[in-house]
Amino acid sequence: MTESEKKTDHTIEVTVPYSATDLAKATRSIIATLRDLGEFARDAGEFYDRRKARAAARHLDSLSFGRGGMRDPLARIASGDWLVEDLDSIEQQLKDTAEQIETDINELSKYRDHLREKYGKKAADKLDTITNWSNDPNDSERDKPWLRDKLEMLVRNARAYDYGRVEIRPEDRQYMEDQLKWIQDTAIWLGRKIDDLNKRIVEIHDMVLPSTK
């Protein structure tokens, strides 16, 4: 039978454009195309997830306390041998970074659900210990906003001590010594809490954006 069969007694023409072999080839081609589209969709999804992860990692990194930032003057306060420039430095850095820190926390709060879906609630709760303000006195994992607030308080108290020790009356000597000890102890304690915060930031950072090496 030819591909076109014509009947002479009627005006009907039936055309079969492809053979069975051609149809099989077309089907395989469609399947291959669908497979390619599926791989493309997966690649696009992975790229999107990677882009979100990179953004979250940048915001996490921004929340960490770097050695060249407030930690050095904080260490000098802890030693009891600080200068007014150390207090000025912490105060200015808190002011300069306030807007960026607020942006980082807001963006990370948007990422929380994605983190929970991909890594579980424990990971999302760990993120909360970094970004969410906590007034619980028994909370051992202090967050970034809380630590910034306590740093401001420490600077205010250190300035008051500097002002008061210019002329110390005999009856105030013990009070001033107690005040100095409180300032030093608080600075040491804040340093430890900052180290703990940085460790949690590294943990979440490396979870959402593992090293490619």
LINJO-V865566 format. One record per helix or strand. SS is the DSSP state (H for helix, E for strand). FROM is the first residue (numbers start at 1). TO is the last residue. If there is no record, write none. Layout:
# LINJO-V865566
SS:FROM:TO  SS:FROM:TO
This chain:
# LINJO-V865566
E:4:6  E:13:15  H:20:63  H:67:79  H:84:119  H:121:131  H:144:164  H:170:208
